[in-house]
Amino acid sequence: MDHRIVIAQLDIDHLRRKLATEKDEATRKTIARQIFEEEAKLAALNDPSRSEESLDNHLAYRPSRQCVGCASMRPFV
């Protein structure tokens, strides 16, 4: 297994634990964005047929009302 995949998954797990205890809304938004970006990176690493351009397009999307990264995350603005 590619070490980048393992590191990306560890980063996601760490950020989810951090989000679960964070109370500051601005910090929660930042962490949620980081989770979203790490999940996009992980998806690209798991599917080598995806080009960097499609990853760039995916990362350009920013959820407006609710984070799509994790079901346990509460909605944010």
N, C-alpha and C positions, 0 to 999 in steps of 0.2 A: 504494500500500500504506500502511496506517495505520502511523504512526511508533511507536505503542505495540506493535505486533506485532514490528517490527524490534528494538526495545529489549528486549522480553521474550525474544526468541531470543538476542540478544547476552548477556543476563544468564544464560540457561541454559548457553550455551557456556562463559562465564567460570566459572560455578560447577562445571561438569563438569571443567574443567581444574584448578581448585583442589582438587576432591575427589580427583583422581588422584594428587596429590602430598602430600596431608594424611596425617599419621601418627596424630595424636591422635584417639582414638575418639569422644570427646564432640564435638569440632569436626566430625568426619565426619558424625555424626548431624545436627548443625545444618545443615550444607551440604546433606545429602540431603533434609532437610525443605524447605529453601529451593528446591531444584530441583523437588521435587514441587509446591510452591505456584506457582512460576513456570510450570510446565507446565500446571497447571490454569488459570491466568490466560490463557496463550497459547491454550489450547483454547477458552476462552470468547470471546476476541477473534476467533478464526477462525470461530466459529459464532455470529453475532449473534442467532440465534433462542433461544440459551440465556439463561435469565433469571438475575438476580443470585442468586436463591434457590437455583437448582441449583448455581451456583458455590459458594455458602456451604456447601451440603451436601457438595459434593465436597471442599472444603478442611477440613471437619470430620473427615473420615476421616484417620487416621494409621496408616501401615503398622506392624504390630507386630513382625514378625520380619525381613522383607526389604523393601528399598526397591523400589518398582515404577517408579521414575523413569527408570532407565537400566540397560541390560543389563550395562554394564561395572562397575557398582557392586557391591561385595561385600556379602553380607548383614550386617545389623547388628541389634542388640537394642535 
